[in-house]
Amino acid sequence: MEKEKNIFFKNHGKINLSRNKNTQSYKYYKLGIKFYKNIHPNKFYKRNDDGTFEPKKYEEQLKLLNKIFISFKTAEYYFTKVITEYPESEWTDDAKEKIKLLKKLYKSYENINIEENNKIIDNNKFVKEMGLKIL
């Protein structure tokens, strides 16, 4: 096995160390992703068995909104660290894309009126209202 490994390196050159998931750029990227996941709009709703979404209670939504806005800034902080401190990292391009998405989502959250958020909506309408796309 060791001989095969040496032949591989001899024929293919050096390993690209940026692909190592133990690098600092990857650790920052994963932290950004951790906070990015907190931003999903489904946090405001509970899903019913019929596929509709029902808003959570007002007080709970206020707490969630605060957590989400903190997550916006924290995710942006870590993605920016990847971009500025590790511009050659394989994670840099995706970090840039995530920041673009954060800005778009931030605008959506600025327009949320929790006091008027008391209706049940279906999944397609929910996605459309949040300005998201189903992949």
DSSP file (Angstrom, degrees, kcal/mol; ACC not computed):
  #  RESIDUE AA STRUCTURE BP1 BP2  ACC     N-H-->O    O-->H-N    N-H-->O    O-->H-N    TCO  KAPPA ALPHA  PHI   PSI    X-CA   Y-CA   Z-CA
    1    1 A M     >        0   0    0      0, 0.0     4,-2.3     0, 0.0     5,-0.2   0.000 360.0 360.0 360.0 -44.4    0.0    0.0    0.0
    2    2 A E  H  >  +     0   0    0      1,-0.2     4,-2.3     2,-0.2     5,-0.2   0.891 360.0  52.1 -61.2 -39.4    2.8    2.4    0.9
    3    3 A K  H  > S+     0   0    0      2,-0.2     4,-2.2     1,-0.2    -1,-0.2   0.914 109.5  49.0 -63.1 -43.4    4.5    1.7   -2.5
    4    4 A E  H  > S+     0   0    0      1,-0.2     4,-2.2     2,-0.2    -2,-0.2   0.888 110.1  52.3 -62.4 -39.4    1.2    2.4   -4.3
    5    5 A K  H  X S+     0   0    0     -4,-2.3     4,-2.2     2,-0.2    -2,-0.2   0.913 109.6  48.4 -62.8 -44.3    0.9    5.7   -2.4
    6    6 A N  H  X S+     0   0    0     -4,-2.3     4,-2.3     1,-0.2    -2,-0.2   0.884 110.2  51.4 -65.3 -39.3    4.4    6.8   -3.3
    7    7 A I  H  X S+     0   0    0     -4,-2.2     4,-2.3     2,-0.2    -1,-0.2   0.904 108.7  52.5 -63.2 -40.9    3.8    6.0   -7.0
    8    8 A F  H  X S+     0   0    0     -4,-2.2     4,-2.3     1,-0.2    -2,-0.2   0.947 112.0  44.3 -60.0 -49.2    0.6    8.1   -6.9
    9    9 A F  H  X S+     0   0    0     -4,-2.2     4,-1.5     1,-0.2    -1,-0.2   0.875 112.2  52.9 -65.1 -36.9    2.4   11.1   -5.5
   10   10 A K  H  < S+     0   0    0     -4,-2.3    -1,-0.2     1,-0.2    -2,-0.2   0.899 116.8  38.3 -64.2 -40.7    5.3   10.6   -7.9
   11   11 A N  H  < S+     0   0    0     -4,-2.3    -2,-0.2    -5,-0.2    -1,-0.2   0.755 125.6  35.7 -82.6 -25.7    2.9   10.6  -10.9
   12   12 A H  H  < S-     0   0    0     -4,-2.3    -2,-0.2     1,-0.3    -3,-0.2   0.407  97.6-137.1-112.9   0.9    0.5   13.3   -9.6
   13   13 A G     <  -     0   0    0     -4,-1.5    -1,-0.3    -5,-0.2    -2,-0.1  -0.320  53.8  -8.8  78.2-161.2    2.7   15.7   -7.8
   14   14 A K  S    S-     0   0    0      1,-0.1     2,-0.3    -4,-0.1    -4,-0.0  -0.316  72.2-109.1 -73.1 152.8    1.9   17.4   -4.5
   15   15 A I        -     0   0    0      1,-0.1     2,-1.0    -2,-0.0    -1,-0.1  -0.622  31.3-114.8 -78.2 139.6   -1.4   17.2   -2.8
   16   16 A N    >   -     0   0    0     -2,-0.3     3,-1.7     1,-0.2     4,-0.2  -0.677  27.4-162.2 -74.5 105.1   -3.5   20.4   -2.8
   17   17 A L  G >  S+     0   0    0     -2,-1.0     3,-1.8     1,-0.3    -1,-0.2   0.711  80.6  74.3 -67.4 -19.3   -3.5   21.0    1.0
   18   18 A S  G 3  S+     0   0    0      1,-0.3    72,-0.3    70,-0.1    -1,-0.3   0.705  86.7  64.9 -67.2 -16.1   -6.4   23.4    0.6
   19   19 A R  G <  S+     0   0    0     -3,-1.7     2,-0.5    70,-0.1    -1,-0.3   0.553  76.2 108.8 -80.5  -6.4   -8.6   20.4    0.1
   20   20 A N    X   -     0   0    0     -3,-1.8     3,-1.5    -4,-0.2     6,-0.3  -0.590  64.0-151.2 -72.1 121.0   -7.8   19.3    3.7
   21   21 A K  T 3  S+     0   0    0     -2,-0.5    -1,-0.2     1,-0.3    -3,-0.1   0.424  90.2  70.0 -76.7   4.0  -10.9   19.8    5.7
   22   22 A N  T 3  S+     0   0    0      4,-0.1    -1,-0.3     5,-0.0    -2,-0.1   0.318  74.4 114.9 -98.5   7.4   -8.8   20.4    8.8
   23   23 A T  S <> S-     0   0    0     -3,-1.5     4,-1.9    -5,-0.1     5,-0.1  -0.350  77.9-117.8 -74.9 159.4   -7.6   23.7    7.5
   24   24 A Q  H  > S+     0   0    0      1,-0.2     4,-2.5     2,-0.2     5,-0.2   0.859 114.2  58.4 -64.8 -35.7   -8.4   27.0    9.3
   25   25 A S  H  > S+     0   0    0      1,-0.2     4,-2.4     2,-0.2    -1,-0.2   0.901 107.0  47.7 -62.7 -38.9  -10.3   28.2    6.3
   26   26 A Y  H  > S+     0   0    0     -6,-0.3     4,-3.0     2,-0.2    -1,-0.2   0.900 109.4  53.1 -67.6 -39.7  -12.6   25.2    6.4
   27   27 A K  H  X S+     0   0    0     -4,-1.9     4,-1.8     2,-0.2    -2,-0.2   0.918 112.1  44.9 -62.2 -42.9  -13.2   25.6   10.1
   28   28 A Y  H  X S+     0   0    0     -4,-2.5     4,-2.4     2,-0.2    -1,-0.2   0.917 112.8  52.0 -64.7 -42.5  -14.2   29.3    9.6
   29   29 A Y  H  X S+     0   0    0     -4,-2.4     4,-2.4    -5,-0.2    -2,-0.2   0.932 109.3  48.9 -59.3 -47.2  -16.4   28.2    6.6
   30   30 A K  H  X S+     0   0    0     -4,-3.0     4,-2.3     1,-0.2    -1,-0.2   0.856 109.5  52.6 -63.8 -35.5  -18.2   25.5    8.7
   31   31 A L  H  X S+     0   0    0     -4,-1.8     4,-1.9    -5,-0.2    -1,-0.2   0.912 108.6  50.6 -65.5 -40.5  -18.8   28.1   11.5
   32   32 A G  H  X S+     0   0    0     -4,-2.4     4,-2.4     1,-0.2    -2,-0.2   0.925 110.7  49.1 -59.2 -44.6  -20.3   30.4    8.9
   33   33 A I  H  X S+     0   0    0     -4,-2.4     4,-2.2     1,-0.2    -2,-0.2   0.883 105.4  58.3 -62.6 -39.7  -22.5   27.5    7.7
   34   34 A K  H  < S+     0   0    0     -4,-2.3     4,-0.5     1,-0.2    -1,-0.2   0.924 113.8  37.0 -57.2 -46.1  -23.6   26.7   11.3
   35   35 A F  H >< S+     0   0    0     -4,-1.9     3,-0.8     1,-0.2     4,-0.3   0.827 111.1  61.0 -77.2 -31.5  -25.0   30.2   11.8
   36   36 A Y  H >< S+     0   0    0     -4,-2.4     3,-1.5     1,-0.2     4,-0.2   0.872  98.7  58.0 -60.2 -38.2  -26.3   30.4    8.2
   37   37 A K  G >< S+     0   0    0     -4,-2.2     3,-0.9     1,-0.3    -1,-0.2   0.752  95.4  64.7 -66.0 -23.9  -28.5   27.4    9.0
   38   38 A N  G <  S+     0   0    0     -3,-0.8    -1,-0.3    -4,-0.5    -2,-0.2   0.619  90.8  68.4 -71.6 -11.8  -30.1   29.4   11.8
   39   39 A I  G <   +     0   0    0     -3,-1.5    -1,-0.2    -4,-0.3    -2,-0.2   0.566  65.4 125.2 -88.2  -9.7  -31.5   31.9    9.3
   40   40 A H    X   -     0   0    0     -3,-0.9     3,-1.6    -4,-0.2     4,-0.1  -0.244  62.7-133.6 -57.8 133.4  -34.0   29.6    7.6
   41   41 A P  G >  S+     0   0    0      0, 0.0     3,-1.7     0, 0.0     4,-0.3   0.642  94.6  81.6 -66.1 -14.0  -37.5   31.1    7.7
   42   42 A N  G >  S+     0   0    0      1,-0.3     3,-1.2     2,-0.2    -2,-0.1   0.666  72.1  80.8 -66.9 -11.6  -39.1   27.9    8.8
   43   43 A K  G <  S+     0   0    0     -3,-1.6    -1,-0.3     1,-0.2    21,-0.1   0.795  88.5  54.6 -61.8 -27.5  -38.1   28.8   12.3
   44   44 A F  G <  S+     0   0    0     -3,-1.7    12,-2.9    -4,-0.1     2,-0.3   0.606 109.7  51.9 -80.9 -12.6  -41.1   31.1   12.5
   45   45 A Y  E <   -A   55   0A   0     -3,-1.2     2,-0.4    -4,-0.3     8,-0.0  -0.863  66.7-141.5-127.0 154.2  -43.6   28.3   11.6
   46   46 A K  E     -A   54   0A   0      8,-2.8     8,-2.8    -2,-0.3     2,-0.4  -0.952  31.4-122.5-110.2 140.1  -44.5   24.9   12.6
   47   47 A R  E     -A   53   0A   0     -2,-0.4     6,-0.2     6,-0.2     2,-0.2  -0.664  22.1-145.3 -85.8 130.2  -45.4   22.5    9.8
   48   48 A N    >   -     0   0    0      4,-3.2     3,-1.9    -2,-0.4    -1,-0.0  -0.506  26.9-108.3 -88.1 162.0  -48.9   20.9   10.0
   49   49 A D  T 3  S+     0   0    0      1,-0.3    -1,-0.1    -2,-0.2    -2,-0.0   0.771 117.2  60.5 -60.8 -26.9  -49.6   17.4    8.8
   50   50 A D  T 3  S-     0   0    0      2,-0.1    -1,-0.3     1,-0.1     3,-0.1   0.391 121.9-102.2 -85.3   5.4  -51.5   18.8    5.8
   51   51 A G  S <  S+     0   0    0     -3,-1.9    72,-0.6     1,-0.4     2,-0.1   0.395  84.5 121.5  91.7  -3.2  -48.4   20.6    4.4
   52   52 A T  E     - B   0 122A   0     70,-0.2    -4,-3.2    71,-0.1     2,-0.4  -0.468  57.5-129.4 -86.7 166.0  -49.4   24.0    5.6
   53   53 A F  E     -AB  47 121A   0     68,-2.8    68,-1.7    -6,-0.2    -6,-0.2  -0.955  14.4-159.7-119.0 135.6  -47.4   26.2    8.0
   54   54 A E  E     -A   46   0A   0     -8,-2.8    -8,-2.8    -2,-0.4    66,-0.1  -0.948  25.9-113.6-115.5 131.7  -48.8   27.8   11.1
   55   55 A P  E     -A   45   0A   0      0, 0.0   -10,-0.3     0, 0.0     3,-0.1  -0.285  28.4-122.8 -63.2 145.5  -47.0   30.7   12.8
   56   56 A K        -     0   0    0    -12,-2.9     5,-0.1     1,-0.2   -12,-0.0  -0.298  49.0 -67.5 -76.1 172.1  -45.5   30.2   16.2
   57   57 A K     >  -     0   0    0      1,-0.1     4,-2.3    -2,-0.1     3,-0.3  -0.238  46.9-112.2 -64.3 151.7  -46.6   32.5   19.1
   58   58 A Y  H  > S+     0   0    0      1,-0.2     4,-2.2     2,-0.2     5,-0.2   0.880 115.4  50.2 -52.1 -48.9  -45.6   36.2   18.9
   59   59 A E  H  > S+     0   0    0      1,-0.2     4,-1.8     2,-0.2    -1,-0.2   0.886 111.2  49.4 -61.7 -39.6  -43.2   36.0   21.9
   60   60 A E  H  > S+     0   0    0     -3,-0.3     4,-2.3     1,-0.2    -1,-0.2   0.882 108.9  52.8 -67.5 -37.8  -41.4   33.0   20.4
   61   61 A Q  H  X S+     0   0    0     -4,-2.3     4,-2.8     2,-0.2    -2,-0.2   0.883 106.1  53.5 -65.2 -38.3  -41.1   34.8   17.0
   62   62 A L  H  X S+     0   0    0     -4,-2.2     4,-2.0     2,-0.2    -1,-0.2   0.925 110.2  47.1 -61.6 -44.0  -39.5   37.8   18.7
   63   63 A K  H  X S+     0   0    0     -4,-1.8     4,-2.2     1,-0.2    -2,-0.2   0.916 113.6  48.6 -62.2 -43.5  -36.9   35.6   20.3
   64   64 A L  H  X S+     0   0    0     -4,-2.3     4,-2.8     1,-0.2    -2,-0.2   0.899 108.2  53.7 -64.2 -40.7  -36.3   33.8   17.0
   65   65 A L  H  X S+     0   0    0     -4,-2.8     4,-2.4     2,-0.2    -1,-0.2   0.904 108.7  49.4 -62.6 -41.0  -36.0   37.0   15.1
   66   66 A N  H  X S+     0   0    0     -4,-2.0     4,-1.9     2,-0.2    -1,-0.2   0.929 112.4  47.7 -61.8 -45.7  -33.3   38.2   17.5
   67   67 A K  H  X S+     0   0    0     -4,-2.2     4,-2.3     1,-0.2    -2,-0.2   0.890 111.2  52.0 -62.1 -39.8  -31.4   35.0   17.2
   68   68 A I  H  X S+     0   0    0     -4,-2.8     4,-2.2     2,-0.2    -2,-0.2   0.917 108.1  49.4 -65.8 -43.7  -31.7   35.2   13.4
   69   69 A F  H  X S+     0   0    0     -4,-2.4     4,-1.6     1,-0.2    -1,-0.2   0.874 111.7  49.5 -65.7 -35.2  -30.3   38.7   13.2
   70   70 A I  H  X S+     0   0    0     -4,-1.9     4,-2.3     1,-0.2    -1,-0.2   0.906 109.6  52.5 -65.1 -40.8  -27.4   37.7   15.4
   71   71 A S  H  X S+     0   0    0     -4,-2.3     4,-2.9     1,-0.2     5,-0.3   0.863 103.7  57.6 -64.3 -36.1  -26.8   34.7   13.1
   72   72 A F  H  X S+     0   0    0     -4,-2.2     4,-2.4     1,-0.2    -1,-0.2   0.962 111.5  40.9 -55.9 -52.7  -26.8   37.0   10.0
   73   73 A K  H  X S+     0   0    0     -4,-1.6     4,-2.1     1,-0.2    -2,-0.2   0.880 116.5  48.8 -66.9 -38.6  -23.9   39.0   11.4
   74   74 A T  H  X S+     0   0    0     -4,-2.3     4,-2.1     2,-0.2    -1,-0.2   0.917 112.2  47.5 -70.0 -43.0  -22.0   36.0   12.8
   75   75 A A  H  X S+     0   0    0     -4,-2.9     4,-2.6     1,-0.2     5,-0.3   0.933 112.8  49.6 -61.9 -45.4  -22.3   34.0    9.5
   76   76 A E  H  X S+     0   0    0     -4,-2.4     4,-2.4    -5,-0.3    -2,-0.2   0.899 108.0  55.1 -60.6 -40.2  -21.2   37.0    7.6
   77   77 A Y  H  X S+     0   0    0     -4,-2.1     4,-1.9     2,-0.2    -1,-0.2   0.937 111.7  42.2 -57.6 -49.7  -18.2   37.5    9.9
   78   78 A Y  H  X S+     0   0    0     -4,-2.1     4,-1.8     2,-0.2    -2,-0.2   0.893 114.3  49.9 -70.1 -39.4  -16.9   33.9    9.4
   79   79 A F  H  X S+     0   0    0     -4,-2.6     4,-2.1     1,-0.2    -1,-0.2   0.893 110.6  51.5 -64.8 -37.4  -17.5   33.9    5.6
   80   80 A T  H  X S+     0   0    0     -4,-2.4     4,-2.9    -5,-0.3     5,-0.3   0.877 105.6  55.2 -65.9 -37.5  -15.6   37.3    5.4
   81   81 A K  H  X>S+     0   0    0     -4,-1.9     4,-2.5     2,-0.2     5,-0.5   0.910 107.8  49.5 -61.2 -41.3  -12.7   35.8    7.4
   82   82 A V  H  X5S+     0   0    0     -4,-1.8     4,-1.7     1,-0.2     7,-0.3   0.946 114.5  45.2 -60.8 -47.3  -12.5   33.0    4.8
   83   83 A I  H  <5S+     0   0    0     -4,-2.1    -2,-0.2     1,-0.2    -1,-0.2   0.909 122.2  34.1 -65.4 -44.7  -12.5   35.5    1.9
   84   84 A T  H  <5S+     0   0    0     -4,-2.9    -2,-0.2     1,-0.1    -3,-0.2   0.875 126.6  35.5 -83.7 -38.1  -10.0   38.0    3.4
   85   85 A E  H  <5S+     0   0    0     -4,-2.5    -3,-0.2    -5,-0.3    -2,-0.2   0.730 130.6  28.7 -89.7 -22.3   -7.6   35.7    5.3
   86   86 A Y    ><< +     0   0    0     -4,-1.7     3,-2.0    -5,-0.5     6,-0.2  -0.448  64.9 158.6-135.5  61.2   -7.7   32.7    2.9
   87   87 A P  T 3  S+     0   0    0      0, 0.0    -1,-0.1     0, 0.0    -4,-0.1   0.713  77.8  51.6 -62.1 -20.5   -8.4   34.1   -0.6
   88   88 A E  T 3  S+     0   0    0     -3,-0.1   -70,-0.1     4,-0.1    -5,-0.1   0.415  84.8 117.8 -94.8   1.2   -6.9   31.0   -2.3
   89   89 A S  S X  S-     0   0    0     -3,-2.0     3,-1.2    -7,-0.3     4,-0.4  -0.324  73.2-126.6 -68.9 149.5   -9.0   28.6   -0.3
   90   90 A E  T 3  S+     0   0    0    -72,-0.3     4,-0.4     1,-0.2     3,-0.1   0.638 110.6  59.5 -68.0 -12.7  -11.4   26.3   -2.1
   91   91 A W  T 3> S+     0   0    0     -5,-0.2     4,-2.2     1,-0.1    -1,-0.2   0.555  82.3  85.2 -91.1 -10.4  -14.1   27.7    0.3
   92   92 A T  H <> S+     0   0    0     -3,-1.2     4,-2.2    -6,-0.2     5,-0.2   0.912  86.7  49.5 -62.5 -46.8  -13.7   31.3   -0.8
   93   93 A D  H  > S+     0   0    0     -4,-0.4     4,-1.9     1,-0.2    -1,-0.2   0.914 113.8  45.6 -62.1 -42.3  -16.0   31.3   -3.8
   94   94 A D  H  > S+     0   0    0     -4,-0.4     4,-2.6     1,-0.2    -1,-0.2   0.880 109.2  55.7 -69.3 -35.5  -18.8   29.6   -1.8
   95   95 A A  H  X S+     0   0    0     -4,-2.2     4,-1.9     1,-0.2    -1,-0.2   0.899 107.2  50.7 -61.3 -39.6  -18.3   32.0    1.1
   96   96 A K  H  X S+     0   0    0     -4,-2.2     4,-1.8     2,-0.2    -1,-0.2   0.909 110.7  48.7 -63.0 -42.3  -18.8   34.9   -1.4
   97   97 A E  H  X S+     0   0    0     -4,-1.9     4,-2.3     1,-0.2    -2,-0.2   0.889 108.6  53.6 -65.0 -39.0  -22.0   33.3   -2.7
   98   98 A K  H  X S+     0   0    0     -4,-2.6     4,-2.6     1,-0.2    -1,-0.2   0.886 106.1  52.7 -64.5 -37.6  -23.2   32.8    0.9
   99   99 A I  H  X S+     0   0    0     -4,-1.9     4,-2.1     2,-0.2    -1,-0.2   0.900 107.9  51.3 -65.3 -39.1  -22.7   36.5    1.7
  100  100 A K  H  X S+     0   0    0     -4,-1.8     4,-1.8     1,-0.2    -2,-0.2   0.928 112.1  46.8 -60.6 -44.3  -24.7   37.5   -1.4
  101  101 A L  H  X S+     0   0    0     -4,-2.3     4,-3.0     1,-0.2     5,-0.2   0.884 108.0  56.2 -65.2 -38.3  -27.5   35.2   -0.2
  102  102 A L  H  X S+     0   0    0     -4,-2.6     4,-2.6     1,-0.2    -1,-0.2   0.919 106.9  49.7 -58.8 -43.5  -27.3   36.6    3.3
  103  103 A K  H  X S+     0   0    0     -4,-2.1     4,-1.6     2,-0.2    -1,-0.2   0.896 112.3  47.5 -63.8 -40.0  -27.9   40.1    2.0
  104  104 A K  H  X S+     0   0    0     -4,-1.8     4,-1.4     2,-0.2    -2,-0.2   0.937 114.6  45.6 -66.1 -46.7  -30.9   39.0    0.0
  105  105 A L  H  X S+     0   0    0     -4,-3.0     4,-2.3     1,-0.2    -2,-0.2   0.870 106.8  59.9 -64.3 -36.6  -32.3   37.1    3.0
  106  106 A Y  H  X S+     0   0    0     -4,-2.6     4,-2.0    -5,-0.2    -1,-0.2   0.911 103.2  51.3 -58.9 -43.1  -31.6   40.0    5.3
  107  107 A K  H  X S+     0   0    0     -4,-1.6     4,-0.9     1,-0.2    -1,-0.2   0.886 108.4  52.5 -61.7 -38.6  -33.9   42.2    3.1
  108  108 A S  H >< S+     0   0    0     -4,-1.4     3,-0.6     1,-0.2    -1,-0.2   0.910 109.9  47.8 -63.1 -41.9  -36.6   39.6    3.4
  109  109 A Y  H >< S+     0   0    0     -4,-2.3     3,-1.3     1,-0.2    -1,-0.2   0.822 102.6  62.3 -71.5 -30.5  -36.4   39.6    7.1
  110  110 A E  H 3< S+     0   0    0     -4,-2.0    -1,-0.2     1,-0.3    -2,-0.2   0.808 103.6  51.4 -62.3 -27.2  -36.5   43.3    7.4
  111  111 A N  T << S+     0   0    0     -4,-0.9     2,-0.3    -3,-0.6    -1,-0.3   0.417  82.0 114.7 -91.8   0.7  -39.9   43.3    5.8
  112  112 A I    <   -     0   0    0     -3,-1.3     2,-0.7    -4,-0.2     3,-0.1  -0.575  49.0-162.3 -74.9 130.5  -41.4   40.7    8.2
  113  113 A N    >   -     0   0    0     -2,-0.3     3,-0.9     1,-0.2     4,-0.4  -0.903   3.7-171.2-113.0 100.6  -44.2   42.1   10.4
  114  114 A I  G >  S+     0   0    0     -2,-0.7     3,-1.1     1,-0.3    -1,-0.2   0.844  82.3  60.6 -63.2 -35.1  -44.5   39.7   13.3
  115  115 A E  G 3  S+     0   0    0      1,-0.3    -1,-0.3    -3,-0.1   -57,-0.1   0.814 111.2  40.4 -64.4 -28.5  -47.7   41.4   14.6
  116  116 A E  G <  S+     0   0    0     -3,-0.9     2,-1.7     1,-0.1    -1,-0.3   0.393  89.7  99.3 -97.0   2.2  -49.4   40.6   11.3
  117  117 A N    <   +     0   0    0     -3,-1.1    -1,-0.1    -4,-0.4    -3,-0.1  -0.517  44.7 111.4 -90.5  70.1  -47.9   37.2   10.9
  118  118 A N        +     0   0    0     -2,-1.7     2,-0.3     2,-0.1    -1,-0.2   0.139  47.8  99.6-129.3  20.7  -50.9   35.2   12.2
  119  119 A K        -     0   0    0     -3,-0.2     2,-0.5   -65,-0.0   -66,-0.0  -0.757  68.1-121.3-111.1 156.7  -52.2   33.3    9.2
  120  120 A I        -     0   0    0     -2,-0.3     2,-0.3   -66,-0.1   -66,-0.2  -0.811  35.7-175.8 -92.2 131.7  -51.7   29.8    8.0
  121  121 A I  E     -B   53   0A   0    -68,-1.7   -68,-2.8    -2,-0.5     2,-0.1  -0.901  23.7-112.7-127.9 157.3  -50.1   29.6    4.5
  122  122 A D  E  >  -B   52   0A   0     -2,-0.3     4,-2.4   -70,-0.2   -70,-0.2  -0.442  35.3-104.1 -85.8 166.1  -49.3   26.7    2.2
  123  123 A N  H  > S+     0   0    0    -72,-0.6     4,-2.3     1,-0.2     5,-0.2   0.884 117.2  48.5 -57.4 -47.5  -45.8   25.7    1.3
  124  124 A N  H  > S+     0   0    0      1,-0.2     4,-2.2     2,-0.2    -1,-0.2   0.902 113.6  46.8 -64.0 -41.4  -45.6   27.3   -2.2
  125  125 A K  H  > S+     0   0    0      2,-0.2     4,-3.0     1,-0.2    -1,-0.2   0.895 110.3  54.5 -66.6 -38.9  -47.0   30.6   -1.0
  126  126 A F  H  X S+     0   0    0     -4,-2.4     4,-1.6     2,-0.2    -2,-0.2   0.932 109.9  45.6 -58.8 -48.3  -44.5   30.5    1.9
  127  127 A V  H  <>S+     0   0    0     -4,-2.3     5,-2.3     1,-0.2     4,-0.4   0.914 114.2  49.1 -62.6 -43.6  -41.6   30.1   -0.4
  128  128 A K  H ><5S+     0   0    0     -4,-2.2     3,-1.3     1,-0.2    -2,-0.2   0.918 108.9  51.8 -64.0 -44.7  -42.8   32.8   -2.8
  129  129 A E  H 3<5S+     0   0    0     -4,-3.0    -1,-0.2     1,-0.3    -2,-0.2   0.836 109.8  50.0 -61.8 -32.8  -43.4   35.3    0.1
  130  130 A M  T 3<5S-     0   0    0     -4,-1.6    -1,-0.3    -5,-0.2    -2,-0.2   0.517 112.0-121.6 -84.8  -4.4  -39.9   34.8    1.3
  131  131 A G  T < 5 +     0   0    0     -3,-1.3    -3,-0.2    -4,-0.4     2,-0.2   0.817  65.1 139.5  71.3  30.0  -38.5   35.3   -2.2
  132  132 A L      < -     0   0    0     -5,-2.3     2,-0.4    -6,-0.2    -1,-0.2  -0.573  46.6-132.8-104.4 167.3  -36.8   31.9   -2.2
  133  133 A K        -     0   0    0     -2,-0.2     2,-0.6    -3,-0.1    -5,-0.0  -0.946  15.4-128.3-118.7 141.7  -36.5   29.3   -4.9
  134  134 A I              0   0    0     -2,-0.4   -10,-0.0     1,-0.1    -7,-0.0  -0.796 360.0 360.0 -87.6 124.0  -37.1   25.5   -4.5
  135  135 A L              0   0    0     -2,-0.6    -1,-0.1     0, 0.0    -2,-0.0   0.437 360.0 360.0 -90.8 360.0  -34.1   23.6   -5.7
